[in-house]
Amino acid sequence: MRDIFATLEFLKEQIKAKNEFQKVNLTQALGCILYEDVFVKKNLPAFDNSALDGYVLNYAHKNELLEIKGSILAGDKNDYILAGNECYKIMTGAKIPQNANTILMFEEALLEDEKLNAKNAKKNNAIRFKGEEAKLGELLFKKGQKITSSMIAMLAAQGIYELNVVKKMHVGIFSSGDELVEPWENADEYSIYNANAFGIYAILKDYADVEYLGLIKDDLSAYKKLLENKQFDMLISSGGASVGEADFIKQALIECDFSPIFEKVNAKLCKHVKLFSKNDMLFLALPGNPLASLVSTHIFATNILNLLYGRSLLEFDKARLTKDLNFKGQRNDFAFGKLVDGCFEPSEVKFGSGMLKPLCENTHILITQIDDIRLAKDQEVKVLKI
């Protein structure tokens, strides 16, 4: 039985990128993954222009009284040539005239006899030069980058409105268990609200096209019917992953010709996680206890999706431990805590697999190596953001 880290490395061999793309426009692109490299199509800035409102002049003539020839506004495409002893008023974003090399802001300008005294001018001031931010033909964004809001602004500045992105995976989520009711229903004293599915949905929404399939009762035929649905890249169940008498998922998977990729993990909280496959579809079975289910989602579901997209596994943050920690060893264990100024501060509160508060009150988890029995204060550790 592999531990968490060995299982993730094993998945890198077992899961191949789907390598499918779709065309989206900028209003649909946030959070998508670039399918191909994007190159600069237009110099940024496209031409030398003013970074502020002021007077544009040749620095060599700063100590002379300069005749103000007129005003250059943003959007004016005319070519202006600056002769000796001349200057122009210029507005932010306006094109720099020939022979000009600096700008004096209005607030620092002195006027004498309707001419400019530019003694306060600074050399090469406030000019945004053609291509200084991005040059034509340069690599702008690399294949595999996840598109952010700032990237969308940059793409728009390049006149790129449509682009090819990795096709989002279609993920179906359901919960199983006759004891569960939906949050919009009334639960009696002995029923449990279905928290897991909505937590999983929230974690994965940024990774995939996620669809909630509802509650599936503990019934073999219901599971088999669900497994016949071929529209999903991955199905994820919460509950039914253990070996209880009413847990029919594994039986349904076998009868529907799914093959196991792994069936157990040598780790606290994640022990009963299973991954099966059939043709191009994966089935990830998660534990039914909330903390175990959501931690397993952070560790396995997100990384499986990254591998399907051809991306790397999630990176851990390095941190200094603020106190000694002791563990049983012989398996991966967890510590919940907060990452503050590069230091991991473990929570003092004990946790159990049926809880939710540890996820609400902390920002990161530390996952031990299987032979870790003691971690010392100030030791460097790796923590995963949750």
Beta strands, then each sheet from edge to edge (+ up, - down):
strand 1: 21-25
strand 2: 38-39
strand 3: 49-50
strand 4: 54-57
strand 5: 65-72
strand 6: 86-90
strand 7: 102-105
strand 8: 110-112
strand 9: 115-117
strand 10: 127-128
strand 11: 139-141
strand 12: 162-166
strand 13: 170-176
strand 14: 180-181
strand 15: 192-193
strand 16: 209-216
strand 17: 234-238
strand 18: 259-262
strand 19: 274-278
strand 20: 281-286
strand 21: 317-321
strand 22: 325-326
strand 23: 334-340
strand 24: 343-346
strand 25: 364-367
strand 26: 374-375
strand 27: 380-385
sheet 1: 1+ 12-
sheet 2: 2+ 11-
sheet 3: 3+ 10-
sheet 4: 7+ 4- 6+ 5+ 9- 8+
sheet 5: 16+ 13+ 17+ 20+ 19- 18+
sheet 6: 14+ 15+
sheet 7: 21+ 24+ 23- 25+ 27- 21+
sheet 8: 22+ 26-
end
